[in-house]
Amino acid sequence: MAFNDSDDLLAQKADQRMAQALATSQVEQDDYLDSQPAEALTRGDINRMAWRSLLLQASFNYERMQAGGWLYQLIPGLRKIHRNPQDLA
């Protein structure tokens, strides 16, 4: 089990997973265009996301499960962190 593995073995497994993810990725570039640190999320931002999380199942459907509601909840924080529209996309 993974819980019984040593730290070195867990790190090796994590490196293997990352190498596999990078090898199969279809993304050409994984760097942000705007590399300046973003403003910290304020208590108001977190509260806004918390209130939006109450509507998580408003768009619930069998195919996509809660993806639309989850994105609706995260958008205020993502917009504050990623000021460049291409980074947000």
C-alpha positions in Angstrom: 0.0 0.0 0.0 1.1 3.6 -0.6 0.7 4.4 3.1 3.5 1.9 4.0 5.9 3.1 1.3 9.0 5.0 2.3 9.4 8.7 1.4 11.9 7.9 -1.3 9.6 5.4 -3.0 6.7 7.8 -2.8 8.9 10.6 -4.4 10.0 8.2 -7.1 6.4 7.3 -7.9 5.4 11.0 -8.0 8.3 11.7 -10.4 7.2 8.8 -12.6 3.6 10.1 -12.7 4.8 13.6 -13.6 7.0 12.3 -16.4 4.1 10.3 -17.8 1.8 13.3 -17.6 4.3 15.5 -19.3 4.9 12.9 -22.0 1.2 12.5 -22.8 0.3 16.2 -22.4 -1.1 18.0 -25.5 -0.3 21.4 -24.1 2.6 23.1 -25.9 3.5 25.4 -23.1 2.8 25.3 -19.4 4.1 28.7 -18.5 1.9 31.7 -17.6 2.3 34.8 -19.7 1.9 37.0 -16.6 4.5 35.7 -14.2 4.1 38.4 -11.5 2.7 37.2 -8.2 -1.0 37.8 -7.9 -2.7 39.6 -5.0 -3.6 37.4 -2.1 -7.2 36.3 -1.9 -9.0 38.3 0.7 -11.6 37.1 3.2 -14.3 38.7 1.0 -13.0 36.7 -2.0 -13.1 33.4 0.0 -16.6 34.3 1.3 -17.9 35.0 -2.2 -16.6 31.6 -3.3 -18.1 29.9 -0.2 -21.6 31.5 -0.9 -21.3 30.4 -4.5 -20.5 26.8 -3.4 -24.0 26.6 -1.9 -25.3 26.6 -5.5 -22.9 23.8 -6.5 -25.7 21.4 -7.4 -27.9 23.9 -9.2 -26.5 22.8 -12.5 -26.3 19.1 -11.6 -26.8 16.7 -14.4 -25.8 13.1 -14.9 -23.2 13.6 -17.6 -21.1 16.4 -16.2 -22.0 15.9 -12.5 -21.0 19.1 -10.7 -18.5 20.6 -13.1 -20.5 23.7 -14.0 -21.3 24.5 -10.4 -17.7 23.9 -9.3 -16.4 26.3 -11.9 -19.0 28.9 -11.0 -17.7 28.7 -7.4 -14.0 29.1 -8.4 -14.3 31.8 -11.0 -14.0 34.8 -8.6 -10.7 33.5 -7.2 -9.3 32.5 -10.6 -10.1 35.9 -12.1 -8.2 37.6 -9.2 -5.2 35.3 -9.5 -5.0 35.2 -13.3 -5.3 38.8 -14.6 -4.2 37.9 -18.2 -7.2 36.4 -20.1 -4.9 33.8 -21.8 -3.6 32.6 -18.4 -7.2 32.3 -17.2 -8.2 30.2 -20.2 
